[in-house]
C-alpha cells in the first residue's frame, strides 16, 4: 500500500540505517510506469519531488497533434499527473536542495556528461541526497556519476530484463 507522506519534515524523512526499502524517493518514470512495476521492487512509502510534478505537467503539453492517438496519449498523461497530485504531497525544492544541485551538476560534468540536459534528474537527485532517501528509478543511467551523493536503486523496466 502506498502511503501519502504529508506534513513530514526533512528530519522525519531521513530513513534509519538499513531502512532503504521502507522509504524512498521515486523518479518520474516510476510514476509513469507504476501500474506495470512489481510493487516488491518499490519502498512501502513513496515520496515524490515537486520536480516530478513539473515533469509530468510538462509531459501533457509535449503531446502534439489533434488526432485520436494524440488525444488518448494526452488523456493518459493527464491521468498520471492527476493521480500523482492526489496521492502525494510533493516535496518542495528548497535552498539546501539548490545548493546540492550545484554540487551534483559539478559531479555530472566531472563524469563527462552535460548537466544542462539533465536538469530535472539532477534536481530530483538533489532532493533525495539532501533528505538521505534512496532514489528508485527505471533509468539508473540517468544518474551515472552521482553514486557517492545518492543511493540509486534500479527498478526493472517493464518489458526489459534487469541488468
VMD Tcl script that builds the backbone (N, CA, C; Angstrom):
set m [mol new atoms 489]
animate dup $m
set s [atomselect $m all]
$s set {name element resname resid chain x y z} {
  {N N UNK 1 A 0.839 -1.179 0.000}
  {CA C UNK 1 A 0.000 0.000 0.000}
  {C C UNK 1 A 0.887 1.246 0.000}
  {N N UNK 2 A 0.546 2.214 -0.799}
  {CA C UNK 2 A 1.295 3.459 -0.861}
  {C C UNK 2 A 0.768 4.403 0.212}
  {N N UNK 3 A 1.670 5.049 0.926}
  {CA C UNK 3 A 1.296 5.951 1.999}
  {C C UNK 3 A 1.611 7.377 1.586}
  {N N UNK 4 A 0.653 8.246 1.787}
  {CA C UNK 4 A 0.857 9.655 1.476}
  {C C UNK 4 A 1.758 10.263 2.534}
  {N N UNK 5 A 2.878 10.796 2.138}
  {CA C UNK 5 A 3.844 11.366 3.070}
  {C C UNK 5 A 3.547 12.837 3.257}
  {N N UNK 6 A 2.497 13.129 3.980}
  {CA C UNK 6 A 2.099 14.521 4.143}
  {C C UNK 6 A 2.608 15.089 5.454}
  {N N UNK 7 A 3.026 16.332 5.410}
  {CA C UNK 7 A 3.396 17.047 6.605}
  {C C UNK 7 A 4.680 16.585 7.264}
  {N N UNK 8 A 5.466 15.769 6.600}
  {CA C UNK 8 A 6.717 15.322 7.197}
  {C C UNK 8 A 7.792 16.381 7.024}
  {N N UNK 9 A 8.576 16.567 8.036}
  {CA C UNK 9 A 9.702 17.487 7.933}
  {C C UNK 9 A 10.867 16.749 7.292}
  {N N UNK 10 A 11.875 17.492 6.871}
  {CA C UNK 10 A 13.049 16.858 6.288}
  {C C UNK 10 A 13.673 15.891 7.289}
  {N N UNK 11 A 13.738 16.251 8.550}
  {CA C UNK 11 A 14.345 15.383 9.553}
  {C C UNK 11 A 13.562 14.066 9.660}
  {N N UNK 12 A 12.243 14.125 9.585}
  {CA C UNK 12 A 11.439 12.911 9.674}
  {C C UNK 12 A 11.588 12.036 8.428}
  {N N UNK 13 A 11.938 12.638 7.297}
  {CA C UNK 13 A 12.073 11.869 6.062}
  {C C UNK 13 A 13.329 11.010 6.049}
  {N N UNK 14 A 14.331 11.369 6.827}
  {CA C UNK 14 A 15.602 10.656 6.783}
  {C C UNK 14 A 15.406 9.259 7.340}
  {N N UNK 15 A 15.682 8.218 6.526}
  {CA C UNK 15 A 15.476 6.851 6.984}
  {C C UNK 15 A 16.544 6.425 7.986}
  {N N UNK 16 A 16.199 5.465 8.782}
  {CA C UNK 16 A 17.160 4.878 9.702}
  {C C UNK 16 A 18.068 3.949 8.905}
  {N N UNK 17 A 19.296 3.669 9.387}
  {CA C UNK 17 A 20.178 2.737 8.675}
  {C C UNK 17 A 19.475 1.400 8.455}
  {N N UNK 18 A 19.658 0.843 7.260}
  {CA C UNK 18 A 19.022 -0.421 6.907}
  {C C UNK 18 A 17.551 -0.277 6.552}
  {N N UNK 19 A 17.065 0.937 6.401}
  {CA C UNK 19 A 15.652 1.219 6.187}
  {C C UNK 19 A 15.360 1.597 4.733}
  {N N UNK 20 A 16.258 1.247 3.801}
  {CA C UNK 20 A 16.124 1.762 2.447}
  {C C UNK 20 A 14.940 1.198 1.672}
  {N N UNK 21 A 14.360 0.091 2.100}
  {CA C UNK 21 A 13.192 -0.424 1.390}
  {C C UNK 21 A 11.893 0.085 1.999}
  {N N UNK 22 A 11.965 0.817 3.099}
  {CA C UNK 22 A 10.759 1.334 3.727}
  {C C UNK 22 A 10.335 2.651 3.098}
  {N N UNK 23 A 11.291 3.561 2.914}
  {CA C UNK 23 A 11.000 4.875 2.345}
  {C C UNK 23 A 11.931 5.137 1.179}
  {N N UNK 24 A 11.418 5.845 0.192}
  {CA C UNK 24 A 12.269 6.207 -0.929}
  {C C UNK 24 A 11.613 7.253 -1.801}
  {N N UNK 25 A 12.454 8.027 -2.454}
  {CA C UNK 25 A 12.002 8.995 -3.446}
  {C C UNK 25 A 11.944 8.265 -4.778}
  {N N UNK 26 A 10.883 8.491 -5.530}
  {CA C UNK 26 A 10.769 7.820 -6.817}
  {C C UNK 26 A 10.945 8.820 -7.949}
  {N N UNK 27 A 11.639 8.373 -8.968}
  {CA C UNK 27 A 11.859 9.159 -10.172}
  {C C UNK 27 A 10.530 9.259 -10.934}
  {N N UNK 28 A 10.444 10.214 -11.809}
  {CA C UNK 28 A 9.227 10.443 -12.585}
  {C C UNK 28 A 8.812 9.192 -13.360}
  {N N UNK 29 A 9.783 8.469 -13.912}
  {CA C UNK 29 A 9.449 7.291 -14.712}
  {C C UNK 29 A 8.748 6.207 -13.890}
  {N N UNK 30 A 9.002 6.169 -12.595}
  {CA C UNK 30 A 8.318 5.195 -11.743}
  {C C UNK 30 A 6.820 5.500 -11.706}
  {N N UNK 31 A 6.457 6.768 -11.595}
  {CA C UNK 31 A 5.038 7.123 -11.585}
  {C C UNK 31 A 4.377 6.817 -12.920}
  {N N UNK 32 A 5.102 7.053 -14.001}
  {CA C UNK 32 A 4.554 6.802 -15.333}
  {C C UNK 32 A 4.304 5.311 -15.547}
  {N N UNK 33 A 5.210 4.475 -15.053}
  {CA C UNK 33 A 5.143 3.026 -15.276}
  {C C UNK 33 A 4.617 2.242 -14.077}
  {N N UNK 34 A 4.178 2.934 -13.044}
  {CA C UNK 34 A 3.863 2.295 -11.758}
  {C C UNK 34 A 2.909 1.117 -11.854}
  {N N UNK 35 A 1.924 1.186 -12.706}
  {CA C UNK 35 A 0.955 0.082 -12.808}
  {C C UNK 35 A 1.584 -1.176 -13.399}
  {N N UNK 36 A 2.739 -1.040 -14.035}
  {CA C UNK 36 A 3.411 -2.170 -14.660}
  {C C UNK 36 A 4.605 -2.679 -13.853}
  {N N UNK 37 A 4.935 -2.001 -12.768}
  {CA C UNK 37 A 6.113 -2.340 -11.964}
  {C C UNK 37 A 5.686 -3.201 -10.785}
  {N N UNK 38 A 6.469 -4.221 -10.503}
  {CA C UNK 38 A 6.222 -5.067 -9.343}
  {C C UNK 38 A 6.365 -4.231 -8.072}
  {N N UNK 39 A 5.357 -4.228 -7.247}
  {CA C UNK 39 A 5.364 -3.444 -6.010}
  {C C UNK 39 A 6.472 -3.891 -5.055}
  {N N UNK 40 A 6.942 -5.128 -5.193}
  {CA C UNK 40 A 8.031 -5.621 -4.344}
  {C C UNK 40 A 9.343 -4.884 -4.608}
  {N N UNK 41 A 9.452 -4.255 -5.758}
  {CA C UNK 41 A 10.675 -3.516 -6.089}
  {C C UNK 41 A 10.681 -2.098 -5.523}
  {N N UNK 42 A 9.544 -1.661 -5.012}
  {CA C UNK 42 A 9.414 -0.289 -4.540}
  {C C UNK 42 A 9.342 -0.244 -3.021}
  {N N UNK 43 A 9.705 0.891 -2.442}
  {CA C UNK 43 A 9.583 1.015 -0.987}
  {C C UNK 43 A 8.106 1.060 -0.593}
  {N N UNK 44 A 7.831 0.758 0.661}
  {CA C UNK 44 A 6.437 0.781 1.114}
  {C C UNK 44 A 5.904 2.207 1.221}
  {N N UNK 45 A 6.796 3.188 1.442}
  {CA C UNK 45 A 6.399 4.595 1.480}
  {C C UNK 45 A 7.115 5.332 0.355}
  {N N UNK 46 A 6.340 5.790 -0.609}
  {CA C UNK 46 A 6.883 6.516 -1.747}
  {C C UNK 46 A 6.792 8.009 -1.496}
  {N N UNK 47 A 7.822 8.721 -1.900}
  {CA C UNK 47 A 7.800 10.177 -1.872}
  {C C UNK 47 A 8.143 10.665 -3.265}
  {N N UNK 48 A 7.630 11.838 -3.621}
  {CA C UNK 48 A 7.971 12.441 -4.906}
  {C C UNK 48 A 8.418 13.882 -4.678}
  {N N UNK 49 A 9.195 14.358 -5.609}
  {CA C UNK 49 A 9.653 15.742 -5.609}
  {C C UNK 49 A 8.668 16.597 -6.402}
  {N N UNK 50 A 8.599 17.868 -6.067}
  {CA C UNK 50 A 7.804 18.802 -6.864}
  {C C UNK 50 A 8.319 18.837 -8.303}
  {N N UNK 51 A 9.584 18.520 -8.488}
  {CA C UNK 51 A 10.163 18.470 -9.840}
  {C C UNK 51 A 9.467 17.392 -10.665}
  {N N UNK 52 A 9.108 16.290 -10.034}
  {CA C UNK 52 A 8.377 15.235 -10.735}
  {C C UNK 52 A 7.023 15.749 -11.217}
  {N N UNK 53 A 6.341 16.506 -10.374}
  {CA C UNK 53 A 5.061 17.086 -10.826}
  {C C UNK 53 A 5.273 18.029 -12.000}
  {N N UNK 54 A 6.374 18.776 -11.980}
  {CA C UNK 54 A 6.683 19.674 -13.099}
  {C C UNK 54 A 6.909 18.871 -14.377}
  {N N UNK 55 A 7.669 17.772 -14.276}
  {CA C UNK 55 A 7.913 16.945 -15.463}
  {C C UNK 55 A 6.616 16.336 -15.986}
  {N N UNK 56 A 5.785 15.841 -15.082}
  {CA C UNK 56 A 4.509 15.257 -15.514}
  {C C UNK 56 A 3.607 16.301 -16.149}
  {N N UNK 57 A 3.586 17.492 -15.582}
  {CA C UNK 57 A 2.773 18.580 -16.134}
  {C C UNK 57 A 3.258 18.971 -17.530}
  {N N UNK 58 A 4.563 19.097 -17.680}
  {CA C UNK 58 A 5.121 19.447 -18.995}
  {C C UNK 58 A 4.832 18.356 -20.020}
  {N N UNK 59 A 4.844 17.109 -19.562}
  {CA C UNK 59 A 4.600 15.993 -20.470}
  {C C UNK 59 A 3.251 16.062 -21.153}
  {N N UNK 60 A 2.267 16.607 -20.472}
  {CA C UNK 60 A 0.931 16.762 -21.069}
  {C C UNK 60 A 1.014 17.647 -22.311}
  {N N UNK 61 A 1.819 18.697 -22.228}
  {CA C UNK 61 A 1.917 19.673 -23.323}
  {C C UNK 61 A 2.896 19.262 -24.414}
  {N N UNK 62 A 3.627 18.186 -24.185}
  {CA C UNK 62 A 4.574 17.709 -25.197}
  {C C UNK 62 A 3.920 16.801 -26.222}
  {N N UNK 63 A 2.667 16.464 -26.019}
  {CA C UNK 63 A 1.941 15.636 -26.983}
  {C C UNK 63 A 1.441 16.549 -28.089}
  {N N UNK 64 A 1.846 16.254 -29.304}
  {CA C UNK 64 A 1.414 17.094 -30.424}
  {C C UNK 64 A 0.404 16.335 -31.281}
  {N N UNK 65 A -0.376 17.096 -31.978}
  {CA C UNK 65 A -1.351 16.513 -32.885}
  {C C UNK 65 A -2.765 16.640 -32.367}
  {N N UNK 66 A -3.704 16.541 -33.296}
  {CA C UNK 66 A -5.119 16.660 -32.952}
  {C C UNK 66 A -5.885 15.391 -33.299}
  {N N UNK 67 A -5.166 14.286 -33.502}
  {CA C UNK 67 A -5.841 13.047 -33.870}
  {C C UNK 67 A -6.220 12.250 -32.618}
  {N N UNK 68 A -6.882 11.131 -32.818}
  {CA C UNK 68 A -7.362 10.306 -31.703}
  {C C UNK 68 A -6.206 9.768 -30.868}
  {N N UNK 69 A -5.115 9.381 -31.517}
  {CA C UNK 69 A -3.964 8.855 -30.770}
  {C C UNK 69 A -3.369 9.917 -29.851}
  {N N UNK 70 A -3.243 11.145 -30.352}
  {CA C UNK 70 A -2.699 12.233 -29.542}
  {C C UNK 70 A -3.647 12.545 -28.374}
  {N N UNK 71 A -4.928 12.556 -28.639}
  {CA C UNK 71 A -5.905 12.826 -27.575}
  {C C UNK 71 A -5.852 11.745 -26.505}
  {N N UNK 72 A -5.702 10.512 -26.931}
  {CA C UNK 72 A -5.621 9.399 -25.987}
  {C C UNK 72 A -4.342 9.487 -25.149}
  {N N UNK 73 A -3.222 9.801 -25.766}
  {CA C UNK 73 A -1.957 9.946 -25.044}
  {C C UNK 73 A -2.024 11.119 -24.068}
  {N N UNK 74 A -2.609 12.221 -24.511}
  {CA C UNK 74 A -2.750 13.395 -23.633}
  {C C UNK 74 A -3.606 13.038 -22.411}
  {N N UNK 75 A -4.696 12.338 -22.632}
  {CA C UNK 75 A -5.583 11.936 -21.527}
  {C C UNK 75 A -4.855 11.002 -20.561}
  {N N UNK 76 A -4.060 10.107 -21.089}
  {CA C UNK 76 A -3.268 9.191 -20.244}
  {C C UNK 76 A -2.313 9.987 -19.365}
  {N N UNK 77 A -1.625 10.947 -19.947}
  {CA C UNK 77 A -0.661 11.757 -19.191}
  {C C UNK 77 A -1.351 12.630 -18.146}
  {N N UNK 78 A -2.504 13.168 -18.489}
  {CA C UNK 78 A -3.268 13.957 -17.513}
  {C C UNK 78 A -3.689 13.062 -16.346}
  {N N UNK 79 A -4.093 11.851 -16.645}
  {CA C UNK 79 A -4.484 10.909 -15.594}
  {C C UNK 79 A -3.339 10.593 -14.646}
  {N N UNK 80 A -2.148 10.400 -15.177}
  {CA C UNK 80 A -0.976 10.127 -14.341}
  {C C UNK 80 A -0.657 11.337 -13.473}
  {N N UNK 81 A -0.703 12.538 -14.062}
  {CA C UNK 81 A -0.441 13.767 -13.310}
  {C C UNK 81 A -1.470 13.937 -12.190}
  {N N UNK 82 A -2.745 13.793 -12.509}
  {CA C UNK 82 A -3.791 13.985 -11.507}
  {C C UNK 82 A -3.697 12.940 -10.401}
  {N N UNK 83 A -3.359 11.732 -10.755}
  {CA C UNK 83 A -3.181 10.683 -9.752}
  {C C UNK 83 A -2.035 11.026 -8.804}
  {N N UNK 84 A -0.919 11.494 -9.354}
  {CA C UNK 84 A 0.231 11.882 -8.524}
  {C C UNK 84 A -0.132 13.047 -7.610}
  {N N UNK 85 A -0.842 14.034 -8.154}
  {CA C UNK 85 A -1.249 15.188 -7.345}
  {C C UNK 85 A -2.180 14.766 -6.216}
  {N N UNK 86 A -3.017 13.776 -6.474}
  {CA C UNK 86 A -3.977 13.304 -5.488}
  {C C UNK 86 A -3.335 12.413 -4.428}
  {N N UNK 87 A -2.379 11.598 -4.819}
  {CA C UNK 87 A -1.812 10.598 -3.912}
  {C C UNK 87 A -0.623 11.085 -3.088}
  {N N UNK 88 A 0.032 12.153 -3.522}
  {CA C UNK 88 A 1.267 12.581 -2.870}
  {C C UNK 88 A 1.240 14.055 -2.507}
  {N N UNK 89 A 1.936 14.381 -1.455}
  {CA C UNK 89 A 2.290 15.757 -1.143}
  {C C UNK 89 A 3.731 15.899 -1.594}
  {N N UNK 90 A 3.935 16.507 -2.727}
  {CA C UNK 90 A 5.277 16.598 -3.310}
  {C C UNK 90 A 6.212 17.386 -2.394}
  {N N UNK 91 A 7.448 16.925 -2.325}
  {CA C UNK 91 A 8.466 17.596 -1.523}
  {C C UNK 91 A 8.939 18.825 -2.286}
  {N N UNK 92 A 8.815 20.013 -1.695}
  {CA C UNK 92 A 9.263 21.231 -2.373}
  {C C UNK 92 A 10.781 21.231 -2.559}
  {N N UNK 93 A 11.229 21.905 -3.590}
  {CA C UNK 93 A 12.658 22.057 -3.859}
  {C C UNK 93 A 13.116 23.302 -3.107}
  {N N UNK 94 A 13.950 23.119 -2.089}
  {CA C UNK 94 A 14.326 24.237 -1.225}
  {C C UNK 94 A 15.779 24.675 -1.451}
  {N N UNK 95 A 16.246 25.611 -0.639}
  {CA C UNK 95 A 17.588 26.176 -0.835}
  {C C UNK 95 A 18.691 25.161 -0.545}
  {N N UNK 96 A 18.498 24.236 0.407}
  {CA C UNK 96 A 19.504 23.180 0.628}
  {C C UNK 96 A 19.625 22.305 -0.616}
  {N N UNK 97 A 18.502 22.012 -1.228}
  {CA C UNK 97 A 18.494 21.190 -2.443}
  {C C UNK 97 A 19.113 21.952 -3.606}
  {N N UNK 98 A 18.905 23.260 -3.642}
  {CA C UNK 98 A 19.520 24.073 -4.702}
  {C C UNK 98 A 21.038 24.046 -4.585}
  {N N UNK 99 A 21.539 24.151 -3.364}
  {CA C UNK 99 A 22.993 24.069 -3.175}
  {C C UNK 99 A 23.519 22.692 -3.572}
  {N N UNK 100 A 22.794 21.637 -3.197}
  {CA C UNK 100 A 23.221 20.279 -3.554}
  {C C UNK 100 A 23.147 20.083 -5.063}
  {N N UNK 101 A 22.169 20.720 -5.702}
  {CA C UNK 101 A 22.067 20.661 -7.164}
  {C C UNK 101 A 23.366 21.147 -7.804}
  {N N UNK 102 A 23.922 22.231 -7.288}
  {CA C UNK 102 A 25.184 22.740 -7.821}
  {C C UNK 102 A 26.294 21.717 -7.687}
  {N N UNK 103 A 26.373 21.064 -6.537}
  {CA C UNK 103 A 27.399 20.040 -6.325}
  {C C UNK 103 A 27.194 18.853 -7.262}
  {N N UNK 104 A 25.955 18.445 -7.424}
  {CA C UNK 104 A 25.666 17.308 -8.305}
  {C C UNK 104 A 25.915 17.662 -9.771}
  {N N UNK 105 A 25.633 18.885 -10.146}
  {CA C UNK 105 A 25.936 19.326 -11.518}
  {C C UNK 105 A 27.427 19.218 -11.786}
  {N N UNK 106 A 28.233 19.621 -10.816}
  {CA C UNK 106 A 29.689 19.513 -10.954}
  {C C UNK 106 A 30.103 18.050 -11.074}
  {N N UNK 107 A 29.466 17.175 -10.303}
  {CA C UNK 107 A 29.781 15.744 -10.369}
  {C C UNK 107 A 29.417 15.162 -11.734}
  {N N UNK 108 A 28.276 15.571 -12.273}
  {CA C UNK 108 A 27.860 15.101 -13.604}
  {C C UNK 108 A 28.844 15.582 -14.661}
  {N N UNK 109 A 29.248 16.836 -14.557}
  {CA C UNK 109 A 30.224 17.392 -15.502}
  {C C UNK 109 A 31.557 16.659 -15.399}
  {N N UNK 110 A 32.013 16.391 -14.179}
  {CA C UNK 110 A 33.278 15.663 -13.964}
  {C C UNK 110 A 33.190 14.245 -14.518}
  {N N UNK 111 A 31.995 13.691 -14.543}
  {CA C UNK 111 A 31.778 12.347 -15.073}
  {C C UNK 111 A 31.803 12.343 -16.603}
  {N N UNK 112 A 31.794 13.541 -17.200}
  {CA C UNK 112 A 31.851 13.651 -18.660}
  {C C UNK 112 A 30.498 13.816 -19.325}
  {N N UNK 113 A 29.515 14.227 -18.566}
  {CA C UNK 113 A 28.173 14.416 -19.114}
  {C C UNK 113 A 27.789 15.884 -19.030}
  {N N UNK 114 A 26.751 16.248 -19.737}
  {CA C UNK 114 A 26.294 17.631 -19.772}
  {C C UNK 114 A 25.167 17.839 -18.762}
  {N N UNK 115 A 25.411 18.616 -17.700}
  {CA C UNK 115 A 24.362 18.836 -16.694}
  {C C UNK 115 A 23.115 19.516 -17.244}
  {N N UNK 116 A 23.264 20.416 -18.220}
  {CA C UNK 116 A 22.094 21.149 -18.731}
  {C C UNK 116 A 21.040 20.240 -19.329}
  {N N UNK 117 A 21.446 19.099 -19.849}
  {CA C UNK 117 A 20.482 18.173 -20.443}
  {C C UNK 117 A 19.798 17.324 -19.378}
  {N N UNK 118 A 20.244 17.439 -18.140}
  {CA C UNK 118 A 19.744 16.589 -17.062}
  {C C UNK 118 A 19.238 17.402 -15.871}
  {N N UNK 119 A 18.762 18.585 -16.109}
  {CA C UNK 119 A 18.380 19.481 -15.019}
  {C C UNK 119 A 17.363 18.829 -14.078}
  {N N UNK 120 A 16.271 18.302 -14.606}
  {CA C UNK 120 A 15.238 17.718 -13.750}
  {C C UNK 120 A 15.777 16.511 -12.987}
  {N N UNK 121 A 16.527 15.647 -13.659}
  {CA C UNK 121 A 17.090 14.474 -12.986}
  {C C UNK 121 A 18.013 14.888 -11.847}
  {N N UNK 122 A 18.832 15.892 -12.075}
  {CA C UNK 122 A 19.757 16.346 -11.035}
  {C C UNK 122 A 18.994 16.986 -9.875}
  {N N UNK 123 A 17.923 17.701 -10.177}
  {CA C UNK 123 A 17.112 18.288 -9.110}
  {C C UNK 123 A 16.441 17.195 -8.265}
  {N N UNK 124 A 15.961 16.151 -8.904}
  {CA C UNK 124 A 15.362 15.024 -8.180}
  {C C UNK 124 A 16.429 14.333 -7.337}
  {N N UNK 125 A 17.610 14.124 -7.907}
  {CA C UNK 125 A 18.711 13.507 -7.153}
  {C C UNK 125 A 19.126 14.383 -5.974}
  {N N UNK 126 A 19.121 15.696 -6.162}
  {CA C UNK 126 A 19.471 16.610 -5.068}
  {C C UNK 126 A 18.458 16.491 -3.928}
  {N N UNK 127 A 17.195 16.349 -4.269}
  {CA C UNK 127 A 16.152 16.168 -3.261}
  {C C UNK 127 A 16.419 14.891 -2.463}
  {N N UNK 128 A 16.675 13.797 -3.162}
  {CA C UNK 128 A 16.958 12.523 -2.492}
  {C C UNK 128 A 18.214 12.625 -1.635}
  {N N UNK 129 A 19.235 13.277 -2.154}
  {CA C UNK 129 A 20.505 13.397 -1.441}
  {C C UNK 129 A 20.355 14.184 -0.141}
  {N N UNK 130 A 19.710 15.334 -0.205}
  {CA C UNK 130 A 19.539 16.172 0.984}
  {C C UNK 130 A 18.713 15.439 2.043}
  {N N UNK 131 A 17.675 14.729 1.617}
  {CA C UNK 131 A 16.805 14.025 2.558}
  {C C UNK 131 A 17.342 12.651 2.932}
  {N N UNK 132 A 18.452 12.270 2.316}
  {CA C UNK 132 A 19.083 10.961 2.543}
  {C C UNK 132 A 18.102 9.820 2.299}
  {N N UNK 133 A 17.367 9.960 1.200}
  {CA C UNK 133 A 16.442 8.919 0.765}
  {C C UNK 133 A 17.027 8.206 -0.444}
  {N N UNK 134 A 16.858 6.901 -0.556}
  {CA C UNK 134 A 17.258 6.226 -1.783}
  {C C UNK 134 A 16.361 6.696 -2.926}
  {N N UNK 135 A 16.919 6.721 -4.132}
  {CA C UNK 135 A 16.185 7.165 -5.316}
  {C C UNK 135 A 15.902 5.950 -6.191}
  {N N UNK 136 A 14.636 5.632 -6.365}
  {CA C UNK 136 A 14.204 4.489 -7.156}
  {C C UNK 136 A 13.909 4.955 -8.579}
  {N N UNK 137 A 14.481 4.241 -9.562}
  {CA C UNK 137 A 14.336 4.646 -10.961}
  {C C UNK 137 A 14.449 3.449 -11.895}
  {N N UNK 138 A 13.752 3.529 -13.026}
  {CA C UNK 138 A 13.943 2.526 -14.075}
  {C C UNK 138 A 15.047 2.965 -15.032}
  {N N UNK 139 A 15.589 4.168 -14.822}
  {CA C UNK 139 A 16.649 4.716 -15.677}
  {C C UNK 139 A 17.889 5.054 -14.848}
  {N N UNK 140 A 18.554 4.054 -14.261}
  {CA C UNK 140 A 19.711 4.360 -13.409}
  {C C UNK 140 A 20.843 5.057 -14.162}
  {N N UNK 141 A 20.944 4.856 -15.471}
  {CA C UNK 141 A 21.991 5.531 -16.249}
  {C C UNK 141 A 21.834 7.051 -16.225}
  {N N UNK 142 A 20.618 7.536 -15.989}
  {CA C UNK 142 A 20.393 8.982 -15.899}
  {C C UNK 142 A 21.147 9.590 -14.725}
  {N N UNK 143 A 21.510 8.761 -13.766}
  {CA C UNK 143 A 22.152 9.240 -12.536}
  {C C UNK 143 A 23.608 8.798 -12.418}
  {N N UNK 144 A 24.184 8.364 -13.530}
  {CA C UNK 144 A 25.586 7.941 -13.525}
  {C C UNK 144 A 26.478 9.095 -13.073}
  {N N UNK 145 A 27.387 8.789 -12.175}
  {CA C UNK 145 A 28.299 9.792 -11.647}
  {C C UNK 145 A 27.844 10.391 -10.330}
  {N N UNK 146 A 26.645 10.041 -9.882}
  {CA C UNK 146 A 26.107 10.617 -8.648}
  {C C UNK 146 A 26.065 9.620 -7.487}
  {N N UNK 147 A 26.632 8.449 -7.690}
  {CA C UNK 147 A 26.516 7.371 -6.720}
  {C C UNK 147 A 27.087 7.715 -5.347}
  {N N UNK 148 A 28.091 8.576 -5.292}
  {CA C UNK 148 A 28.648 8.932 -3.984}
  {C C UNK 148 A 27.739 9.908 -3.236}
  {N N UNK 149 A 26.780 10.513 -3.936}
  {CA C UNK 149 A 25.897 11.510 -3.334}
  {C C UNK 149 A 24.531 10.961 -2.959}
  {N N UNK 150 A 24.072 9.966 -3.708}
  {CA C UNK 150 A 22.715 9.445 -3.502}
  {C C UNK 150 A 22.691 7.958 -3.852}
  {N N UNK 151 A 21.956 7.203 -3.063}
  {CA C UNK 151 A 21.794 5.775 -3.338}
  {C C UNK 151 A 20.775 5.616 -4.461}
  {N N UNK 152 A 21.224 5.058 -5.574}
  {CA C UNK 152 A 20.349 4.827 -6.727}
  {C C UNK 152 A 19.889 3.374 -6.671}
  {N N UNK 153 A 18.580 3.170 -6.679}
  {CA C UNK 153 A 18.020 1.827 -6.629}
  {C C UNK 153 A 17.381 1.532 -7.981}
  {N N UNK 154 A 18.018 0.668 -8.785}
  {CA C UNK 154 A 17.447 0.324 -10.092}
  {C C UNK 154 A 16.176 -0.510 -9.923}
  {N N UNK 155 A 15.181 -0.189 -10.718}
  {CA C UNK 155 A 13.912 -0.912 -10.749}
  {C C UNK 155 A 13.750 -1.453 -12.158}
  {N N UNK 156 A 13.351 -2.717 -12.277}
  {CA C UNK 156 A 13.191 -3.330 -13.598}
  {C C UNK 156 A 12.145 -2.582 -14.402}
  {N N UNK 157 A 12.531 -2.215 -15.613}
  {CA C UNK 157 A 11.598 -1.544 -16.524}
  {C C UNK 157 A 10.717 -2.607 -17.144}
  {N N UNK 158 A 9.412 -2.418 -17.149}
  {CA C UNK 158 A 8.520 -3.428 -17.724}
  {C C UNK 158 A 8.909 -3.760 -19.159}
  {N N UNK 159 A 8.987 -5.050 -19.443}
  {CA C UNK 159 A 9.322 -5.492 -20.791}
  {C C UNK 159 A 10.811 -5.557 -21.068}
  {N N UNK 160 A 11.636 -5.170 -20.107}
  {CA C UNK 160 A 13.097 -5.244 -20.265}
  {C C UNK 160 A 13.684 -6.031 -19.103}
  {N N UNK 161 A 14.640 -6.907 -19.398}
  {CA C UNK 161 A 15.284 -7.623 -18.294}
  {C C UNK 161 A 16.126 -6.672 -17.461}
  {N N UNK 162 A 16.214 -6.963 -16.149}
  {CA C UNK 162 A 17.044 -6.165 -15.242}
  {C C UNK 162 A 18.514 -6.436 -15.544}
  {N N UNK 163 A 19.306 -5.366 -15.653}
  {CA C UNK 163 A 20.744 -5.510 -15.948}
  {C C UNK 163 A 21.513 -5.579 -14.655}
}
mol reanalyze $m
mol bondsrecalc $m
mol representation Tube
mol addrep $m
